[in-house]
Amino acid sequence: MSRRRTSSLGLALWAWISLFWVAAPRPLLAENRATIRGNYYREKSTRVMQPLAQITVDAPDERLTLGATYLLDAISSASIASGTQAATGGDNVFTELRHEFVGTAQSKLGEWTLGGFFRYSTETDYLSRAGGVSLARDLLRKNINVALAYSFGGDRFYRIVNNTGAREPWCGGDVDVNFCRTGGYGRNNNFLQIHNTLASYSHTLHETMLATFSIGYAHLRGPQDNPYREGFLGGIEETHPHVRNRVVLTPGVRWMVWRERITFEPFYSLYLDDWGQRAHTPELRVHVRPVRFLRLRARYQYYKQTAAFFFRADGQYVDGDSRCSRDAPINCATADVKAMPWEAHTPGVQLTWEFDGVAARNPRLRWLEGGFVEVTYNHMIQDNRFGNARIGSLAFSLAY
Amino acid sequence: MHRRRAAAIGVVIMLGAASCVLVEPHQRKYLSMPEMNPATDSLEDVFHAHIEAARRASTNGHGGGGGGCGCG
């Protein structure tokens, strides 16, 4: 039995490898790329420093591209709601590290592109694993591209207790901590299941214009509240519904006016969910090339969201003793800004210097060809309790 | 109301007419530039998606779900 299984696996592997070599048209260009990036996020009570390294390798060309990414989130917070009380014994600055590894594989076979990924992310009180597959098809001589993607995520939640580093599973505010289990799934479990599907369509309308449209649907089942917000709720544990269905539609256009070296990129996102929340996000990006190898991007985004059905502006919640749901909002309690109505304005700029010009002028620097350095700054002006936020990043990328 | 409907039909016809235009491979010079390629922003999108997962109701079309947070 085991020998037969091994033989079948070998045959399948051989067939797969043969498909790579036979099905794709030749010749193809290979481009390996290495990128390092530093992201920065700062608001009144939270700072995030996020170094990231990514490498992609064509093995040997676009018929098989493998990628690996590692990122570190160093999250420093002085907010009680982030668990600083539980972790440090007081409202002191608490720094937490999150490690994330992502592996990707993509195969371009003629007009088809197949992809897959696996992501593992861990921090003190949180563990997340996710995997997904995608399939895309070029149509009408690459004038249309249709893609479908599905991913599944499984997250485990814990709560740090007694500022000793000890932790206990968190199953949601409406589950008694004594009945909360880890290691399985279901109502009294600390497992959040996330099913994500995304369908996207892009259409070349002209040699300088591309239209895109995507629709995403996510189904979440499991604890979705924060275990550390009792302080905001007068001792009541934050309690959200365990099920959430989310839809987002995003149409957009990219239009280049080449004579002026300007590209306009307007798009809009409409978000809806069964917690009664709705969000509108129109955004305009304008790309300019003042000189051939220098790109400047200006951006403005407006964001507005409505409240969840269980949010109470007066903050007067009661300690419900049974399930929080649309039929029983009295059992829900929230101090989560994500469930409140607010709006934000985000202007931003980005500068990208492509190394192709330097590489062409100086033979010794030819290895810089295809590389770039990119600096980004966004300023988020928002009317919620987080206050305004500064978002920056610096990236350096080389093709090899 | 009629005017709005006519405008909507006009937009659909314009897009439909444009969609009949086939852009050949040798005409893709501009489309292949980074500012015309949605994949150019992929790493930036990952970072923004993480911020949104921790701070917003909306997922803004990046995929959504997951991601630990220093959520205040």
Contacts between the chains, C-beta under 8 A, distances in Angstrom:
chain1	res1	chain2	res2	distance
A	35	B	43	6.8
A	37	B	43	5.9
A	39	B	47	4.8
A	41	B	51	6.2
A	45	B	72	5.5
A	46	B	70	5.1
A	46	B	72	5.9
A	48	B	70	6.9
A	50	B	47	7.0
A	52	B	43	7.2
A	54	B	43	6.9
A	73	B	68	7.8
A	75	B	70	3.8
A	76	B	70	7.8
A	77	B	70	4.5
A	77	B	72	6.7
A	79	B	70	7.6
A	79	B	72	3.7
A	81	B	71	6.9
A	81	B	72	4.7
A	82	B	69	7.9
A	82	B	70	4.7
A	82	B	71	6.4
A	82	B	72	5.4
A	96	B	70	6.5
A	98	B	68	5.5
A	121	B	66	7.5
A	121	B	67	7.3
A	121	B	68	6.8
A	123	B	68	4.8
A	125	B	68	7.7
A	126	B	68	3.8
A	128	B	66	5.2
A	128	B	67	7.2
A	128	B	68	6.9
A	130	B	66	6.0
A	140	B	22	6.3
A	141	B	22	6.0
A	141	B	23	8.0
A	141	B	24	7.1
A	141	B	25	7.4
A	142	B	25	7.5
A	142	B	28	7.9
A	143	B	22	5.6
A	143	B	23	5.7
A	151	B	63	7.1
A	153	B	65	5.7
A	153	B	66	4.6
A	155	B	66	5.8
A	194	B	64	7.9
A	194	B	65	3.7
A	194	B	66	5.7
A	196	B	63	5.5
A	196	B	64	6.4
A	196	B	65	5.9
A	198	B	63	6.2
A	202	B	38	7.3
A	203	B	19	6.1
A	204	B	23	4.8
A	204	B	31	6.4
A	205	B	15	7.1
A	205	B	18	4.2
A	205	B	19	6.5
A	205	B	21	7.0
A	206	B	18	6.4
A	206	B	21	6.3
A	206	B	23	6.9
A	207	B	23	5.0
A	207	B	27	4.3
A	207	B	28	6.9
A	207	B	29	7.6
A	207	B	30	6.0
A	207	B	31	6.5
A	208	B	30	5.0
A	208	B	31	7.6
A	208	B	36	7.9
A	209	B	18	7.7
A	210	B	31	6.4
A	210	B	36	6.0
A	210	B	38	8.0
A	211	B	15	7.4
A	212	B	38	6.4
A	214	B	61	5.5
A	216	B	59	6.8
A	216	B	61	5.9
A	216	B	63	6.5
A	216	B	64	6.7
A	218	B	59	6.9
A	218	B	63	7.8
A	218	B	64	4.9
A	218	B	65	5.3
A	220	B	65	6.0
A	226	B	69	8.0
A	226	B	71	5.7
A	246	B	59	6.3
A	246	B	64	6.2
A	248	B	58	6.9
A	248	B	59	5.3
A	248	B	60	6.6
A	248	B	61	5.0
A	248	B	64	7.2
A	249	B	61	7.8
A	250	B	60	7.3
A	250	B	61	3.6
A	254	B	35	7.3
A	254	B	36	5.1
A	254	B	38	7.6
A	256	B	30	5.0
A	256	B	33	7.3
A	256	B	35	7.0
A	256	B	36	5.9
A	258	B	30	5.8
A	263	B	33	7.9
A	263	B	35	4.3
A	263	B	36	6.5
A	265	B	35	7.5
A	269	B	58	6.7
A	269	B	60	4.7
A	269	B	61	5.2
A	271	B	57	6.9
A	271	B	58	3.8
A	271	B	59	6.4
A	271	B	60	6.9
A	273	B	57	7.2
A	275	B	57	7.8
A	277	B	57	4.4
A	277	B	58	7.9
A	279	B	56	7.0
A	279	B	57	5.6
A	279	B	58	3.6
A	279	B	60	7.9
A	281	B	58	6.3
A	281	B	60	5.5
A	287	B	35	3.9
A	295	B	34	7.0
A	295	B	35	6.4
A	297	B	35	7.6
A	303	B	56	7.1
A	303	B	58	7.4
A	305	B	56	6.5
A	305	B	57	4.6
A	305	B	58	6.1
A	306	B	57	8.0
A	308	B	57	7.3
A	336	B	71	7.3
A	337	B	55	6.8
A	337	B	72	7.6
A	338	B	55	6.7
A	338	B	56	6.1
A	338	B	57	5.2
A	338	B	71	7.7
A	339	B	57	7.0
A	352	B	34	7.5
A	354	B	34	7.8
A	376	B	44	6.7
A	385	B	72	7.5
A	386	B	55	6.9
A	386	B	72	6.3
A	391	B	47	8.0
A	391	B	48	8.0
A	391	B	51	6.9
A	393	B	44	6.9
A	393	B	47	6.7
A	395	B	43	6.9
